[in-house]
Amino acid sequence: MDRKLWDVLQTEVPLTERPFLEIGKTIGTSEAEVLRRVKAMKGEEGGGGGGIIRQISAIFDSRSLGYQTSLVAAKVTEEKIEEAAMIINLHPGVSHNYKRNHAFNLWYTLAVPPESKLGLEETVEILHRLSGAEATRMMPTIKVFKIGVKFDWPPEPMAPIGTVAFSPRQTAVGGGDATQWDTITPKNAVASVGAKADSIAHNAPQLEDEAKKFIRILQQDLPVVAEPFAVWAKQSGVTVESLLEAGRDFLRRKWIRRFSAVFKHRAAGISANAMGAWTVKPEDHETFGKTAAAFKAVSHCYLRQSYPDWPFNMFTMVHAPTTERCEEVLAAISRETGVTEYAALYSTKEYKKQRVRYFTGDVERWEQKAGRNNEI
């Protein structure tokens, strides 16, 4: 029953007045039993999965909301890395920050809202300077081949990797057509941050205040009660009907990739992850991206910007129960694609991992403070 529930929760929590009742009908149990099991999975009461759910909420597509985003890699001396990570973490648009086993040893994701006065590139320049990094490289997404994956839980013994197996679980998830962001225009190299990149065209809408209000509501962690949206509606002074309709409309517009649970993969036994970085010839980008994305253990597959001191342009995030299994998956991708120049970067320390919170004003306040402190 927990496996069935896990499968449904990470796929879609229905935007209805009583979502846990609908889930119960889907997996063949009562609303009360679903509530009990979900609370256990969130660690809110004993038994069950024991705290493997991080959050249940809308998963928004940042770019569709007008946000500029990029993966950023920094090269920091070992004696400065803890302080550098702490400084970078203070920016509210930094959602993930990891130490990895490479000369570029500090990796973070950054998102800035359309209201940002600085924009993405100038923000990275400031973080580069404040952190004391020797070098910083922006690695914006050029093309998405896959984002998001469904994991089995508890993790079962994996079959030997011989050939690539395609299944509905292994296709690109969320964000609409994965080819919609497929061009990027490099600018000239600037300072020590490296070559810059224009934002990828995505025709972001000019959001009204009403839409932003509903986004702020839907990005919260869903209460595990029979009528959770009623709780949110009462707290926010809106009707349940308007809240649910806004959520459905956002799904139609692809502003929301899905409304679902986000799981703590390590707590669920999927404890190893490798960032596979590959050097792929331009003429092979499509073939490599589609082949690598077909591996079930690959959760994210992107084409990104490369540099002379970072020749890798394709990224595959691999999740597995063990490091050895990650290595097996990377080796299998290499065999299937014929690409042999790659590196496996493992996170050795997690400094920050949280969801981006949209339209809260936090980034604007960070920028104002940076200005007052003469950091701009």
C-alpha atoms as a printed R data frame, in Angstrom:
    type eleno elety resid chain resno       x      y       z
1   ATOM     1    CA   MET     A     1   0.000  0.000   0.000
2   ATOM     2    CA   ASP     A     2   2.848  2.390   0.812
3   ATOM     3    CA   ARG     A     3   4.423  1.643  -2.565
4   ATOM     4    CA   LYS     A     4   1.161  2.450  -4.333
5   ATOM     5    CA   LEU     A     5   0.823  5.648  -2.329
6   ATOM     6    CA   TRP     A     6   4.442  6.657  -3.045
7   ATOM     7    CA   ASP     A     7   3.840  6.118  -6.761
8   ATOM     8    CA   VAL     A     8   0.715  8.300  -6.817
9   ATOM     9    CA   LEU     A     9   2.093 11.058  -4.587
10  ATOM    10    CA   GLN     A    10   5.163 11.675  -6.731
11  ATOM    11    CA   THR     A    11   3.044 11.674  -9.893
12  ATOM    12    CA   GLU     A    12   0.097 13.921  -9.022
13  ATOM    13    CA   VAL     A    13  -1.845 15.070  -6.010
14  ATOM    14    CA   PRO     A    14  -5.246 16.047  -7.455
15  ATOM    15    CA   LEU     A    15  -6.389 19.660  -7.202
16  ATOM    16    CA   THR     A    16  -9.734 18.838  -5.625
17  ATOM    17    CA   GLU     A    17 -11.371 19.758  -2.343
18  ATOM    18    CA   ARG     A    18 -10.549 16.333  -0.863
19  ATOM    19    CA   PRO     A    19  -7.392 15.145  -2.656
20  ATOM    20    CA   PHE     A    20  -6.589 12.365  -0.195
21  ATOM    21    CA   LEU     A    21 -10.060 10.895  -0.722
22  ATOM    22    CA   GLU     A    22  -9.364 10.782  -4.478
23  ATOM    23    CA   ILE     A    23  -5.983  9.169  -3.882
24  ATOM    24    CA   GLY     A    24  -7.653  6.564  -1.656
25  ATOM    25    CA   LYS     A    25 -10.044  5.666  -4.453
26  ATOM    26    CA   THR     A    26  -7.104  5.296  -6.838
27  ATOM    27    CA   ILE     A    27  -5.109  2.900  -4.648
28  ATOM    28    CA   GLY     A    28  -8.061  1.101  -3.055
29  ATOM    29    CA   THR     A    29  -8.192  2.378   0.516
30  ATOM    30    CA   SER     A    30  -9.981  4.930   2.663
31  ATOM    31    CA   GLU     A    31  -9.285  8.639   3.011
32  ATOM    32    CA   ALA     A    32  -8.458  8.116   6.682
33  ATOM    33    CA   GLU     A    33  -5.876  5.464   5.804
34  ATOM    34    CA   VAL     A    34  -4.266  7.703   3.184
35  ATOM    35    CA   LEU     A    35  -4.042 10.543   5.703
36  ATOM    36    CA   ARG     A    36  -2.482  8.247   8.285
37  ATOM    37    CA   ARG     A    37   0.107  6.912   5.879
38  ATOM    38    CA   VAL     A    38   0.998 10.324   4.435
39  ATOM    39    CA   LYS     A    39   1.471 11.733   7.946
40  ATOM    40    CA   ALA     A    40   3.752  8.806   8.726
41  ATOM    41    CA   MET     A    41   5.714  9.374   5.516
42  ATOM    42    CA   LYS     A    42   6.175 13.001   6.540
43  ATOM    43    CA   GLY     A    43   7.273 11.961  10.005
44  ATOM    44    CA   GLU     A    44   4.256 13.600  11.623
45  ATOM    45    CA   GLU     A    45   3.376 10.423  13.487
46  ATOM    46    CA   GLY     A    46   4.949  7.043  14.145
47  ATOM    47    CA   GLY     A    47   5.108  4.125  11.756
48  ATOM    48    CA   GLY     A    48   4.958  4.084   7.981
49  ATOM    49    CA   GLY     A    49   7.813  5.511   5.924
50  ATOM    50    CA   GLY     A    50   9.303  7.619   8.725
51  ATOM    51    CA   GLY     A    51   9.879 11.072   7.277
52  ATOM    52    CA   ILE     A    52  10.623 10.418   3.614
53  ATOM    53    CA   ILE     A    53   8.353 13.178   2.226
54  ATOM    54    CA   ARG     A    54  10.004 16.591   2.111
55  ATOM    55    CA   GLN     A    55   6.999 18.570   0.907
56  ATOM    56    CA   ILE     A    56   3.721 18.329  -1.010
57  ATOM    57    CA   SER     A    57   3.160 21.385  -3.149
58  ATOM    58    CA   ALA     A    58   3.049 22.879  -6.614
59  ATOM    59    CA   ILE     A    59   6.303 22.409  -8.514
60  ATOM    60    CA   PHE     A    60   6.616 25.557 -10.597
61  ATOM    61    CA   ASP     A    61   8.611 26.088 -13.767
62  ATOM    62    CA   SER     A    62  10.852 29.018 -12.799
63  ATOM    63    CA   ARG     A    63  11.407 30.328 -16.299
64  ATOM    64    CA   SER     A    64   7.729 30.268 -17.148
65  ATOM    65    CA   LEU     A    65   7.226 32.667 -14.232
66  ATOM    66    CA   GLY     A    66   9.850 35.049 -15.601
67  ATOM    67    CA   TYR     A    67  12.696 33.979 -13.327
68  ATOM    68    CA   GLN     A    68  16.269 33.843 -14.623
69  ATOM    69    CA   THR     A    69  18.089 30.707 -13.488
70  ATOM    70    CA   SER     A    70  21.484 29.096 -13.799
71  ATOM    71    CA   LEU     A    71  23.693 26.422 -12.373
72  ATOM    72    CA   VAL     A    72  26.871 28.046 -11.055
73  ATOM    73    CA   ALA     A    73  30.233 26.416 -10.353
74  ATOM    74    CA   ALA     A    74  32.891 28.084  -8.209
75  ATOM    75    CA   LYS     A    75  36.508 27.250  -7.481
76  ATOM    76    CA   VAL     A    76  37.228 28.013  -3.820
77  ATOM    77    CA   THR     A    77  40.272 27.202  -1.714
78  ATOM    78    CA   GLU     A    78  39.667 24.554   0.901
79  ATOM    79    CA   GLU     A    79  40.265 26.935   3.803
80  ATOM    80    CA   LYS     A    80  37.641 29.365   2.467
81  ATOM    81    CA   ILE     A    81  34.949 26.976   1.257
82  ATOM    82    CA   GLU     A    82  32.856 26.862   4.449
83  ATOM    83    CA   GLU     A    83  32.686 30.652   4.664
84  ATOM    84    CA   ALA     A    84  32.051 30.958   0.929
85  ATOM    85    CA   ALA     A    85  29.146 28.496   1.135
86  ATOM    86    CA   MET     A    86  27.640 30.407   4.059
87  ATOM    87    CA   ILE     A    87  27.844 33.719   2.148
88  ATOM    88    CA   ILE     A    88  26.280 32.231  -0.986
89  ATOM    89    CA   ASN     A    89  23.525 30.567   1.052
90  ATOM    90    CA   LEU     A    90  22.398 33.975   2.315
91  ATOM    91    CA   HIS     A    91  20.995 34.762  -1.112
92  ATOM    92    CA   PRO     A    92  17.334 33.631  -1.030
93  ATOM    93    CA   GLY     A    93  17.450 32.654  -4.702
94  ATOM    94    CA   VAL     A    94  20.051 29.968  -3.997
95  ATOM    95    CA   SER     A    95  18.101 26.740  -3.612
96  ATOM    96    CA   HIS     A    96  20.865 24.104  -3.776
97  ATOM    97    CA   ASN     A    97  24.493 24.394  -2.745
98  ATOM    98    CA   TYR     A    98  26.918 21.446  -2.634
99  ATOM    99    CA   LYS     A    99  30.594 20.744  -2.223
100 ATOM   100    CA   ARG     A   100  31.760 18.371  -4.959
101 ATOM   101    CA   ASN     A   101  34.939 16.440  -5.622
102 ATOM   102    CA   HIS     A   102  36.476 18.625  -8.330
103 ATOM   103    CA   ALA     A   103  38.682 21.707  -8.745
104 ATOM   104    CA   PHE     A   104  35.359 23.499  -9.227
105 ATOM   105    CA   ASN     A   105  34.245 22.404  -5.806
106 ATOM   106    CA   LEU     A   106  31.242 24.585  -4.936
107 ATOM   107    CA   TRP     A   107  28.089 24.149  -7.028
108 ATOM   108    CA   TYR     A   108  24.889 26.104  -6.527
109 ATOM   109    CA   THR     A   109  21.680 26.913  -8.355
110 ATOM   110    CA   LEU     A   110  20.486 30.488  -8.489
111 ATOM   111    CA   ALA     A   111  17.163 32.043  -9.489
112 ATOM   112    CA   VAL     A   112  16.285 35.738  -9.562
113 ATOM   113    CA   PRO     A   113  12.784 37.147 -10.133
114 ATOM   114    CA   PRO     A   114  11.726 39.427 -12.989
115 ATOM   115    CA   GLU     A   115  11.638 42.284 -10.455
116 ATOM   116    CA   SER     A   116  15.357 41.892  -9.721
117 ATOM   117    CA   LYS     A   117  17.270 45.157 -10.211
118 ATOM   118    CA   LEU     A   118  20.563 43.312 -10.621
119 ATOM   119    CA   GLY     A   119  19.580 40.399 -12.821
120 ATOM   120    CA   LEU     A   120  21.253 37.020 -12.894
121 ATOM   121    CA   GLU     A   121  24.696 37.905 -14.209
122 ATOM   122    CA   GLU     A   122  25.354 40.840 -11.894
123 ATOM   123    CA   THR     A   123  24.134 38.788  -8.935
124 ATOM   124    CA   VAL     A   124  26.646 36.052  -9.806
125 ATOM   125    CA   GLU     A   125  29.380 38.708 -10.074
126 ATOM   126    CA   ILE     A   126  28.552 39.901  -6.549
127 ATOM   127    CA   LEU     A   127  28.448 36.370  -5.107
128 ATOM   128    CA   HIS     A   128  31.758 35.661  -6.822
129 ATOM   129    CA   ARG     A   129  33.338 38.697  -5.179
130 ATOM   130    CA   LEU     A   130  31.784 38.199  -1.734
131 ATOM   131    CA   SER     A   131  32.627 34.494  -1.595
132 ATOM   132    CA   GLY     A   132  36.286 35.013  -2.452
133 ATOM   133    CA   ALA     A   133  36.108 32.397  -5.202
134 ATOM   134    CA   GLU     A   134  39.120 32.078  -7.480
135 ATOM   135    CA   ALA     A   135  36.852 31.462 -10.465
136 ATOM   136    CA   THR     A   136  33.111 31.273 -11.030
137 ATOM   137    CA   ARG     A   137  31.350 29.870 -14.077
138 ATOM   138    CA   MET     A   138  27.706 30.299 -15.009
139 ATOM   139    CA   MET     A   139  26.314 27.187 -16.668
140 ATOM   140    CA   PRO     A   140  22.849 28.101 -17.917
141 ATOM   141    CA   THR     A   141  20.673 25.481 -19.551
142 ATOM   142    CA   ILE     A   142  20.801 25.437 -23.327
143 ATOM   143    CA   LYS     A   143  18.459 22.488 -23.804
144 ATOM   144    CA   VAL     A   144  16.473 20.219 -21.496
145 ATOM   145    CA   PHE     A   145  16.313 16.532 -22.386
146 ATOM   146    CA   LYS     A   146  14.836 15.359 -19.093
147 ATOM   147    CA   ILE     A   147  13.814 16.861 -15.787
148 ATOM   148    CA   GLY     A   148  12.262 14.847 -12.995
149 ATOM   149    CA   VAL     A   149  11.933 11.122 -12.511
150 ATOM   150    CA   LYS     A   150   9.851  8.638 -10.583
151 ATOM   151    CA   PHE     A   151  11.702  6.486  -8.081
152 ATOM   152    CA   ASP     A   152  10.696  3.080  -6.835
153 ATOM   153    CA   TRP     A   153  10.404  2.727  -3.064
154 ATOM   154    CA   PRO     A   154  11.620  0.833  -1.219
155 ATOM   155    CA   PRO     A   155  14.451  0.619  -3.765
156 ATOM   156    CA   GLU     A   156  14.408 -2.873  -5.207
157 ATOM   157    CA   PRO     A   157  17.433 -4.781  -6.562
158 ATOM   158    CA   MET     A   158  18.237 -3.295  -9.942
159 ATOM   159    CA   ALA     A   159  18.392 -5.390 -13.065
160 ATOM   160    CA   PRO     A   160  21.738 -5.574 -14.887
161 ATOM   161    CA   ILE     A   161  22.335 -2.715 -17.264
162 ATOM   162    CA   GLY     A   162  22.792 -4.042 -20.750
163 ATOM   163    CA   THR     A   163  20.594 -2.057 -23.054
164 ATOM   164    CA   VAL     A   164  18.643  1.137 -22.650
165 ATOM   165    CA   ALA     A   165  15.059  0.486 -21.664
166 ATOM   166    CA   PHE     A   166  12.466  3.053 -22.617
167 ATOM   167    CA   SER     A   167   9.278  3.411 -20.616
168 ATOM   168    CA   PRO     A   168   6.760  6.145 -19.768
169 ATOM   169    CA   ARG     A   169   8.672  6.727 -16.524
170 ATOM   170    CA   GLN     A   170  11.767  7.713 -18.409
171 ATOM   171    CA   THR     A   171  10.469 10.489 -20.620
172 ATOM   172    CA   ALA     A   172  10.964 14.177 -19.930
173 ATOM   173    CA   VAL     A   173   8.650 15.391 -17.200
174 ATOM   174    CA   GLY     A   174   7.237 18.863 -16.735
175 ATOM   175    CA   GLY     A   175   7.972 22.216 -18.282
176 ATOM   176    CA   GLY     A   176   6.108 21.438 -21.491
177 ATOM   177    CA   ASP     A   177   8.040 20.686 -24.652
178 ATOM   178    CA   ALA     A   178  11.602 19.895 -23.607
179 ATOM   179    CA   THR     A   179  12.865 21.613 -26.764
180 ATOM   180    CA   GLN     A   180  11.241 24.973 -26.100
181 ATOM   181    CA   TRP     A   181  14.483 26.462 -24.701
182 ATOM   182    CA   ASP     A   182  17.008 25.408 -27.302
183 ATOM   183    CA   THR     A   183  19.054 28.507 -28.096
184 ATOM   184    CA   ILE     A   184  21.440 30.653 -26.130
185 ATOM   185    CA   THR     A   185  23.647 33.532 -27.215
186 ATOM   186    CA   PRO     A   186  27.039 33.856 -25.505
187 ATOM   187    CA   LYS     A   187  28.270 37.354 -24.682
188 ATOM   188    CA   ASN     A   188  31.886 38.381 -24.339
189 ATOM   189    CA   ALA     A   189  33.867 37.076 -21.375
190 ATOM   190    CA   VAL     A   190  33.570 39.356 -18.363
191 ATOM   191    CA   ALA     A   191  36.041 39.495 -15.439
192 ATOM   192    CA   SER     A   192  36.738 36.212 -13.666
193 ATOM   193    CA   VAL     A   193  33.177 34.940 -13.750
194 ATOM   194    CA   GLY     A   194  33.686 33.664 -17.270
195 ATOM   195    CA   ALA     A   195  31.647 33.990 -20.426
196 ATOM   196    CA   LYS     A   196  28.155 35.262 -19.856
197 ATOM   197    CA   ALA     A   197  24.965 34.074 -21.463
198 ATOM   198    CA   ASP     A   198  21.750 35.781 -22.410
199 ATOM   199    CA   SER     A   199  18.592 34.496 -20.801
200 ATOM   200    CA   ILE     A   200  16.983 31.738 -22.793
201 ATOM   201    CA   ALA     A   201  13.889 32.975 -24.567
202 ATOM   202    CA   HIS     A   202  10.776 31.626 -22.943
203 ATOM   203    CA   ASN     A   203   8.100 34.287 -23.476
204 ATOM   204    CA   ALA     A   204   7.530 34.740 -19.764
205 ATOM   205    CA   PRO     A   205   4.230 36.410 -18.933
206 ATOM   206    CA   GLN     A   206   3.790 39.653 -17.052
207 ATOM   207    CA   LEU     A   207   2.069 38.277 -13.977
208 ATOM   208    CA   GLU     A   208  -0.702 40.159 -12.252
209 ATOM   209    CA   ASP     A   209  -0.674 40.593  -8.471
210 ATOM   210    CA   GLU     A   210  -3.592 38.144  -8.186
211 ATOM   211    CA   ALA     A   211  -1.617 35.410  -9.951
212 ATOM   212    CA   LYS     A   212   1.406 36.043  -7.740
213 ATOM   213    CA   LYS     A   213  -0.798 35.735  -4.672
214 ATOM   214    CA   PHE     A   214  -2.024 32.305  -5.742
215 ATOM   215    CA   ILE     A   215   1.547 31.235  -6.577
216 ATOM   216    CA   ARG     A   216   2.629 32.163  -3.058
217 ATOM   217    CA   ILE     A   217  -0.206 30.062  -1.642
218 ATOM   218    CA   LEU     A   218   0.316 26.996  -3.828
219 ATOM   219    CA   GLN     A   219   4.076 26.793  -3.183
220 ATOM   220    CA   GLN     A   220   3.468 26.048   0.505
221 ATOM   221    CA   ASP     A   221   3.590 22.581   2.043
222 ATOM   222    CA   LEU     A   222   0.101 21.092   1.778
223 ATOM   223    CA   PRO     A   223  -1.517 20.354   5.167
224 ATOM   224    CA   VAL     A   224  -2.268 16.656   5.628
225 ATOM   225    CA   VAL     A   225  -5.955 17.022   6.477
226 ATOM   226    CA   ALA     A   226  -9.144 16.003   4.720
227 ATOM   227    CA   GLU     A   227  -9.718 19.453   3.122
228 ATOM   228    CA   PRO     A   228  -6.230 21.003   2.888
229 ATOM   229    CA   PHE     A   229  -7.061 23.652   0.306
230 ATOM   230    CA   ALA     A   230  -9.786 24.978   2.586
231 ATOM   231    CA   VAL     A   231  -7.091 25.599   5.200
232 ATOM   232    CA   TRP     A   232  -5.033 27.600   2.719
233 ATOM   233    CA   ALA     A   233  -8.085 29.479   1.445
234 ATOM   234    CA   LYS     A   234  -9.110 30.545   4.953
235 ATOM   235    CA   GLN     A   235  -5.583 31.662   5.837
236 ATOM   236    CA   SER     A   236  -5.271 33.693   2.622
237 ATOM   237    CA   GLY     A   237  -8.756 35.181   2.426
238 ATOM   238    CA   VAL     A   238  -9.726 33.520  -0.855
239 ATOM   239    CA   THR     A   239 -12.329 30.948  -1.767
240 ATOM   240    CA   VAL     A   240 -11.482 27.278  -2.195
241 ATOM   241    CA   GLU     A   241 -12.949 27.374  -5.692
242 ATOM   242    CA   SER     A   242 -10.779 30.290  -6.816
243 ATOM   243    CA   LEU     A   243  -7.665 28.676  -5.360
244 ATOM   244    CA   LEU     A   244  -8.259 25.338  -7.075
245 ATOM   245    CA   GLU     A   245  -9.147 27.009 -10.365
246 ATOM   246    CA   ALA     A   246  -5.949 29.059 -10.211
247 ATOM   247    CA   GLY     A   247  -3.952 25.866  -9.687
248 ATOM   248    CA   ARG     A   248  -5.631 24.127 -12.611
249 ATOM   249    CA   ASP     A   249  -5.094 27.178 -14.798
250 ATOM   250    CA   PHE     A   250  -1.399 27.259 -13.881
251 ATOM   251    CA   LEU     A   251  -1.139 23.589 -14.859
252 ATOM   252    CA   ARG     A   252  -2.777 24.303 -18.214
253 ATOM   253    CA   ARG     A   253  -0.359 27.164 -18.833
254 ATOM   254    CA   LYS     A   254   2.543 24.905 -17.746
255 ATOM   255    CA   TRP     A   255   3.561 27.369 -15.041
256 ATOM   256    CA   ILE     A   256   3.154 24.397 -12.703
257 ATOM   257    CA   ARG     A   257   4.920 21.246 -13.866
258 ATOM   258    CA   ARG     A   258   2.916 19.153 -11.447
259 ATOM   259    CA   PHE     A   259   1.365 19.278  -7.990
260 ATOM   260    CA   SER     A   260   2.992 16.423  -6.121
261 ATOM   261    CA   ALA     A   261   5.194 15.230  -3.301
262 ATOM   262    CA   VAL     A   262   8.934 15.784  -3.186
263 ATOM   263    CA   PHE     A   263  10.730 12.960  -1.434
264 ATOM   264    CA   LYS     A   264  13.925 12.791   0.595
265 ATOM   265    CA   HIS     A   265  15.723 10.349  -1.646
266 ATOM   266    CA   ARG     A   266  18.476  9.542   0.831
267 ATOM   267    CA   ALA     A   267  15.948  8.743   3.540
268 ATOM   268    CA   ALA     A   268  14.236  6.418   1.094
269 ATOM   269    CA   GLY     A   269  17.424  4.462   0.455
270 ATOM   270    CA   ILE     A   270  18.436  6.205  -2.787
271 ATOM   271    CA   SER     A   271  21.512  7.543  -1.069
272 ATOM   272    CA   ALA     A   272  24.053  8.096  -3.860
273 ATOM   273    CA   ASN     A   273  24.009 10.663  -6.624
274 ATOM   274    CA   ALA     A   274  26.543 11.483  -9.304
275 ATOM   275    CA   MET     A   275  26.639 14.504 -11.546
276 ATOM   276    CA   GLY     A   276  27.880 13.014 -14.783
277 ATOM   277    CA   ALA     A   277  29.616 15.691 -16.863
278 ATOM   278    CA   TRP     A   278  30.245 14.797 -20.496
279 ATOM   279    CA   THR     A   279  32.123 16.306 -23.424
280 ATOM   280    CA   VAL     A   280  29.871 15.735 -26.426
281 ATOM   281    CA   LYS     A   281  30.392 16.963 -29.979
282 ATOM   282    CA   PRO     A   282  27.698 19.389 -31.240
283 ATOM   283    CA   GLU     A   283  26.519 16.940 -33.898
284 ATOM   284    CA   ASP     A   284  25.942 14.311 -31.197
285 ATOM   285    CA   HIS     A   285  24.008 16.445 -28.688
286 ATOM   286    CA   GLU     A   286  20.582 15.174 -29.711
287 ATOM   287    CA   THR     A   287  21.471 11.498 -29.813
288 ATOM   288    CA   PHE     A   288  23.371 11.618 -26.549
289 ATOM   289    CA   GLY     A   289  20.665 13.612 -24.737
290 ATOM   290    CA   LYS     A   290  17.843 11.296 -25.767
291 ATOM   291    CA   THR     A   291  19.829  8.133 -25.032
292 ATOM   292    CA   ALA     A   292  21.061  9.271 -21.618
293 ATOM   293    CA   ALA     A   293  17.625 10.586 -20.645
294 ATOM   294    CA   ALA     A   294  16.152  7.140 -21.286
295 ATOM   295    CA   PHE     A   295  18.035  5.651 -18.336
296 ATOM   296    CA   LYS     A   296  15.684  5.320 -15.398
297 ATOM   297    CA   ALA     A   297  18.413  6.278 -12.903
298 ATOM   298    CA   VAL     A   298  18.924  9.608 -14.695
299 ATOM   299    CA   SER     A   299  16.683 12.282 -13.197
300 ATOM   300    CA   HIS     A   300  17.999 15.318 -15.087
301 ATOM   301    CA   CYS     A   301  19.692 15.604 -18.463
302 ATOM   302    CA   TYR     A   302  20.752 18.998 -19.833
303 ATOM   303    CA   LEU     A   303  22.936 20.617 -22.428
304 ATOM   304    CA   ARG     A   304  24.822 23.468 -20.733
305 ATOM   305    CA   GLN     A   305  27.453 26.047 -21.550
306 ATOM   306    CA   SER     A   306  31.099 24.933 -21.432
307 ATOM   307    CA   TYR     A   307  34.416 26.751 -20.958
308 ATOM   308    CA   PRO     A   308  38.097 26.147 -21.719
309 ATOM   309    CA   ASP     A   309  38.638 25.156 -18.082
310 ATOM   310    CA   TRP     A   310  35.365 23.196 -17.997
311 ATOM   311    CA   PRO     A   311  35.025 21.306 -21.299
312 ATOM   312    CA   PHE     A   312  31.922 19.350 -20.292
313 ATOM   313    CA   ASN     A   313  28.664 20.409 -21.936
314 ATOM   314    CA   MET     A   314  26.194 17.598 -21.148
315 ATOM   315    CA   PHE     A   315  25.022 16.866 -17.619
316 ATOM   316    CA   THR     A   316  23.272 13.767 -16.300
317 ATOM   317    CA   MET     A   317  22.191 13.493 -12.670
318 ATOM   318    CA   VAL     A   318  22.268  9.839 -11.655
319 ATOM   319    CA   HIS     A   319  20.564  8.537  -8.497
320 ATOM   320    CA   ALA     A   320  21.101  5.059  -7.099
321 ATOM   321    CA   PRO     A   321  21.379  3.208  -3.764
322 ATOM   322    CA   THR     A   322  25.196  3.088  -3.975
323 ATOM   323    CA   THR     A   323  28.145  4.903  -5.522
324 ATOM   324    CA   GLU     A   324  29.070  1.709  -7.338
325 ATOM   325    CA   ARG     A   325  25.667  1.619  -8.953
326 ATOM   326    CA   CYS     A   326  26.042  5.235 -10.100
327 ATOM   327    CA   GLU     A   327  29.356  4.290 -11.708
328 ATOM   328    CA   GLU     A   328  27.690  1.375 -13.477
329 ATOM   329    CA   VAL     A   329  25.000  3.651 -14.893
330 ATOM   330    CA   LEU     A   330  27.556  6.187 -16.136
331 ATOM   331    CA   ALA     A   331  29.604  3.415 -17.723
332 ATOM   332    CA   ALA     A   332  26.467  2.070 -19.424
333 ATOM   333    CA   ILE     A   333  25.633  5.541 -20.784
334 ATOM   334    CA   SER     A   334  29.190  5.732 -22.139
335 ATOM   335    CA   ARG     A   335  28.822  2.348 -23.858
336 ATOM   336    CA   GLU     A   336  25.441  3.212 -25.360
337 ATOM   337    CA   THR     A   337  26.509  6.625 -26.669
338 ATOM   338    CA   GLY     A   338  30.162  6.052 -27.460
339 ATOM   339    CA   VAL     A   339  31.106  9.137 -25.438
340 ATOM   340    CA   THR     A   340  34.141  8.303 -23.341
341 ATOM   341    CA   GLU     A   341  35.225 11.709 -22.026
342 ATOM   342    CA   TYR     A   342  33.303 12.239 -18.830
343 ATOM   343    CA   ALA     A   343  33.699 12.909 -15.125
344 ATOM   344    CA   ALA     A   344  31.617 11.836 -12.138
345 ATOM   345    CA   LEU     A   345  31.179 14.540  -9.521
346 ATOM   346    CA   TYR     A   346  29.802 13.436  -6.158
347 ATOM   347    CA   SER     A   347  28.463 15.766  -3.524
348 ATOM   348    CA   THR     A   348  30.631 15.490  -0.426
349 ATOM   349    CA   LYS     A   349  28.717 18.042   1.617
350 ATOM   350    CA   GLU     A   350  25.266 19.599   1.377
351 ATOM   351    CA   TYR     A   351  25.210 23.265   2.358
352 ATOM   352    CA   LYS     A   352  21.682 24.083   1.250
353 ATOM   353    CA   LYS     A   353  18.727 22.285  -0.278
354 ATOM   354    CA   GLN     A   354  15.324 23.904  -0.431
355 ATOM   355    CA   ARG     A   355  12.672 24.908  -2.916
356 ATOM   356    CA   VAL     A   356  12.744 28.299  -4.601
357 ATOM   357    CA   ARG     A   357  10.092 30.526  -3.065
358 ATOM   358    CA   TYR     A   358   8.518 32.745  -5.673
359 ATOM   359    CA   PHE     A   359   7.424 36.374  -5.414
360 ATOM   360    CA   THR     A   360   8.136 36.754  -1.699
361 ATOM   361    CA   GLY     A   361  10.276 39.909  -1.990
362 ATOM   362    CA   ASP     A   362  13.265 38.178  -0.354
363 ATOM   363    CA   VAL     A   363  15.589 38.668  -3.330
364 ATOM   364    CA   GLU     A   364  14.696 42.343  -3.608
365 ATOM   365    CA   ARG     A   365  15.469 42.796   0.095
366 ATOM   366    CA   TRP     A   366  18.828 41.026  -0.362
367 ATOM   367    CA   GLU     A   367  19.657 43.412  -3.199
368 ATOM   368    CA   GLN     A   368  18.715 46.453  -1.117
369 ATOM   369    CA   LYS     A   369  20.916 45.255   1.720
370 ATOM   370    CA   ALA     A   370  23.786 44.582  -0.666
371 ATOM   371    CA   GLY     A   371  23.438 48.137  -1.953
372 ATOM   372    CA   ARG     A   372  23.433 49.636   1.532
373 ATOM   373    CA   ASN     A   373  26.579 47.651   2.364
374 ATOM   374    CA   ASN     A   374  28.301 48.926  -0.807
375 ATOM   375    CA   GLU     A   375  28.545 45.386  -2.135
376 ATOM   376    CA   ILE     A   376  27.110 46.413  -5.498
